[in-house]
Amino acid sequence: MPNKVEEFNSYRSRMNDKILAENNKLIKRIFNLDTNAYMAGALDVKTKELLGLVASAVLRCDDCVKYHLESSKNEGATKEEVMETLGIATLVGGTIVVPHLRRAFEFWEELENLDA
């Protein structure tokens, strides 16, 4: 039985493939811009992913939160760094972010379990 991380990644990949197969120029450019924005530059990739995590939590996008959690972990972010990042997101976004904080914490635990 797939775990939450595998389910999320499978769905995301499958749907991205379908969307990009439609060959919509605007959508392809947005996807490309997103990809390029998170490449190393003046800021390293891990920092950019943690910034993406803050923005995603504040904007209350659970899919984006999951994506940036996994990307942050892949870039070497520690649980302490992620929790501090989510703390800032909750401070900036207010208590309405708390449900997303809960789901983010749960997804992070799933990511950690992949290493176990």
Residue frames relative to the residue before (quaternion, step in Angstrom):
aa qw qx qy qz dx dy dz
M 1.0000 0.0000 0.0000 0.0000 0.00 0.00 0.00
P 0.4151 -0.7253 0.4835 0.2604 3.61 -0.72 1.01
N 0.4153 -0.6885 0.5323 0.2649 3.55 -1.14 0.63
K 0.7403 -0.4255 0.2791 0.4393 3.58 -1.30 0.11
V 0.6352 0.5285 -0.3329 0.4543 3.56 1.03 -0.75
E 0.6743 0.4854 -0.2952 0.4719 3.59 0.87 -0.93
E 0.6397 0.5252 -0.3249 0.4576 3.60 0.97 -0.83
F 0.6610 0.5090 -0.3020 0.4613 3.56 0.91 -0.94
N 0.7017 0.4754 -0.2752 0.4537 3.58 0.79 -1.01
S 0.6367 0.5271 -0.3258 0.4591 3.58 1.01 -0.78
Y 0.6690 0.4916 -0.2939 0.4737 3.58 0.89 -0.96
R 0.6592 0.5205 -0.3061 0.4482 3.58 0.85 -0.99
S 0.6803 0.4947 -0.2840 0.4603 3.57 0.85 -0.97
R 0.6618 0.5161 -0.2981 0.4547 3.57 0.90 -0.98
M 0.7147 0.4485 -0.2620 0.4684 3.57 0.83 -0.95
N 0.6072 0.5333 -0.3601 0.4661 3.61 1.04 -0.67
D 0.6363 0.5255 -0.3272 0.4603 3.59 0.97 -0.84
K 0.6655 0.4994 -0.3044 0.4637 3.59 0.91 -0.88
I 0.6655 0.5081 -0.3002 0.4570 3.57 0.91 -0.95
L 0.7008 0.4659 -0.2735 0.4658 3.58 0.86 -0.95
A 0.5892 0.5778 -0.3630 0.4327 3.61 1.15 -0.51
E 0.5829 0.5851 -0.3674 0.4275 3.59 1.19 -0.39
N 0.3108 -0.8103 0.4523 0.2057 3.56 1.35 -0.19
N 0.2835 0.7423 -0.5443 0.2690 3.57 0.95 0.92
K 0.4556 -0.7341 0.4415 0.2422 3.56 -0.52 1.24
L 0.6657 0.5076 -0.3064 0.4531 3.59 0.88 -0.90
I 0.6711 0.4868 -0.3011 0.4712 3.58 0.86 -0.94
K 0.6493 0.5114 -0.3269 0.4583 3.60 0.92 -0.83
R 0.6528 0.5067 -0.3175 0.4651 3.59 0.99 -0.76
I 0.6321 0.5158 -0.3348 0.4715 3.60 1.02 -0.73
F 0.6409 0.5100 -0.3229 0.4743 3.60 0.93 -0.87
N 0.6653 0.5080 -0.2983 0.4586 3.58 0.95 -0.90
L 0.6343 0.5260 -0.3201 0.4675 3.58 0.99 -0.85
D 0.6426 0.5205 -0.3154 0.4654 3.57 0.96 -0.87
T 0.6524 0.5160 -0.3101 0.4604 3.58 0.89 -0.93
N 0.7122 0.4657 -0.2596 0.4566 3.57 0.82 -0.99
A 0.6077 0.5757 -0.3562 0.4152 3.60 1.06 -0.65
Y 0.7351 0.4166 -0.2279 0.4839 3.59 1.08 -0.67
M 0.4556 0.6467 -0.4758 0.3845 3.60 1.21 0.32
A 0.6370 -0.5332 0.3926 0.3946 3.55 -1.22 0.51
G 0.0878 0.7530 -0.6461 0.0887 3.51 -1.10 0.83
A 0.7986 -0.0953 0.1193 0.5822 3.57 -0.75 -1.02
L 0.7198 0.2944 -0.1949 0.5978 3.58 1.23 -0.57
D 0.4686 -0.6569 0.5061 0.3046 3.56 -1.07 0.70
V 0.6856 -0.5149 0.3316 0.3934 3.57 -1.25 0.49
K 0.6353 0.5335 -0.3476 0.4370 3.62 0.89 -0.82
T 0.6525 0.5069 -0.3165 0.4659 3.60 0.91 -0.87
K 0.6566 0.5063 -0.3138 0.4627 3.58 0.94 -0.85
E 0.6482 0.5065 -0.3237 0.4675 3.59 0.99 -0.76
L 0.6468 0.4994 -0.3222 0.4780 3.61 1.00 -0.74
L 0.6237 0.5115 -0.3369 0.4857 3.60 1.07 -0.66
G 0.6286 0.5257 -0.3200 0.4755 3.56 1.06 -0.78
L 0.6212 0.5426 -0.3289 0.4600 3.56 1.09 -0.74
V 0.6382 0.5118 -0.3257 0.4739 3.60 0.94 -0.83
A 0.6856 0.4851 -0.2966 0.4547 3.58 0.77 -1.02
S 0.6629 0.5205 -0.3061 0.4427 3.58 0.95 -0.85
A 0.6570 0.4951 -0.3098 0.4767 3.57 0.99 -0.82
V 0.6594 0.5063 -0.3103 0.4611 3.58 0.92 -0.90
L 0.7133 0.4232 -0.2464 0.5014 3.58 1.04 -0.78
R 0.3819 -0.7813 0.4204 0.2588 3.56 1.41 0.03
C 0.3799 0.6861 -0.5136 0.3480 3.54 0.87 1.07
D 0.2910 -0.7997 0.5001 0.1599 3.59 -0.11 1.27
D 0.6286 0.5227 -0.3483 0.4586 3.61 0.96 -0.73
C 0.6603 0.4985 -0.3019 0.4738 3.58 0.96 -0.87
V 0.6132 0.5397 -0.3426 0.4642 3.58 1.01 -0.80
K 0.6605 0.5021 -0.3108 0.4638 3.60 0.86 -0.93
Y 0.6501 0.5257 -0.3162 0.4483 3.56 0.89 -0.93
H 0.7265 0.4355 -0.2513 0.4684 3.59 0.80 -1.00
L 0.5706 0.5590 -0.3853 0.4620 3.59 1.15 -0.46
E 0.6988 0.4572 -0.2794 0.4739 3.56 0.80 -0.99
S 0.6508 0.5091 -0.3201 0.4634 3.60 0.94 -0.82
S 0.6307 0.5245 -0.3263 0.4697 3.59 1.02 -0.78
K 0.6532 0.5051 -0.3092 0.4717 3.56 0.94 -0.89
N 0.6563 0.5123 -0.3066 0.4613 3.58 0.96 -0.85
E 0.6875 0.4517 -0.2676 0.5017 3.57 1.19 -0.54
G 0.6475 -0.5770 0.3004 0.3970 3.57 1.28 0.22
A 0.3677 0.7292 -0.5024 0.2840 3.59 1.20 0.25
T 0.3485 -0.7268 0.5582 0.1966 3.55 -1.06 0.82
K 0.6669 -0.4746 0.3784 0.4322 3.54 -1.28 0.25
E 0.6391 0.5357 -0.3264 0.4450 3.58 0.97 -0.83
E 0.6561 0.4981 -0.3123 0.4732 3.61 0.98 -0.81
V 0.6582 0.5048 -0.3067 0.4668 3.55 0.96 -0.86
M 0.6674 0.4958 -0.3132 0.4589 3.60 0.89 -0.85
E 0.6343 0.5105 -0.3329 0.4756 3.59 1.02 -0.72
T 0.6322 0.5298 -0.3120 0.4715 3.56 1.04 -0.83
L 0.6844 0.4676 -0.2830 0.4825 3.59 0.92 -0.91
G 0.5859 0.5617 -0.3636 0.4571 3.57 1.15 -0.54
I 0.6503 0.4955 -0.3072 0.4870 3.57 0.97 -0.85
A 0.6386 0.5283 -0.3263 0.4545 3.58 0.96 -0.85
T 0.6697 0.4899 -0.2992 0.4711 3.57 0.96 -0.85
L 0.6227 0.5279 -0.3352 0.4704 3.58 1.04 -0.73
V 0.7023 0.4620 -0.2676 0.4709 3.58 0.83 -0.98
G 0.7517 0.4215 -0.2152 0.4593 3.57 0.89 -0.97
G 0.4371 -0.6993 0.4564 0.3342 3.56 1.18 -0.47
T 0.7617 -0.4231 0.2601 0.4161 3.51 -1.35 0.09
I 0.5380 0.6150 -0.4175 0.3976 3.61 1.17 -0.30
V 0.6140 0.5551 -0.3330 0.4516 3.60 1.26 -0.38
V 0.4818 0.7102 -0.4232 0.2906 3.62 1.18 -0.46
P 0.6509 0.4931 -0.3570 0.4536 3.69 0.81 -0.73
H 0.6523 0.4969 -0.3075 0.4828 3.59 1.06 -0.71
L 0.5814 0.5601 -0.3496 0.4754 3.56 1.17 -0.62
R 0.6452 0.5202 -0.3179 0.4605 3.58 0.94 -0.86
R 0.6933 0.4637 -0.2798 0.4754 3.58 0.85 -0.97
A 0.6170 0.5356 -0.3414 0.4647 3.59 1.08 -0.67
F 0.6448 0.5153 -0.3194 0.4655 3.58 0.93 -0.86
E 0.6496 0.5184 -0.3045 0.4653 3.56 0.97 -0.91
F 0.6708 0.4865 -0.3010 0.4720 3.61 0.93 -0.87
W 0.6118 0.5393 -0.3465 0.4635 3.60 1.04 -0.73
E 0.6261 0.5285 -0.3340 0.4660 3.58 1.00 -0.80
E 0.6317 0.5237 -0.3257 0.4698 3.59 1.02 -0.78
L 0.6399 0.5168 -0.3197 0.4703 3.58 1.01 -0.82
E 0.6527 0.5070 -0.3101 0.4699 3.58 0.98 -0.83
N 0.6390 0.5374 -0.3253 0.4438 3.58 1.04 -0.76
L 0.5745 0.5818 -0.3822 0.4306 3.60 1.16 -0.48
D 0.6734 0.4919 -0.2826 0.4739 3.57 1.16 -0.64
A 0.6072 0.6039 -0.3447 0.3843 3.57 1.20 -0.47
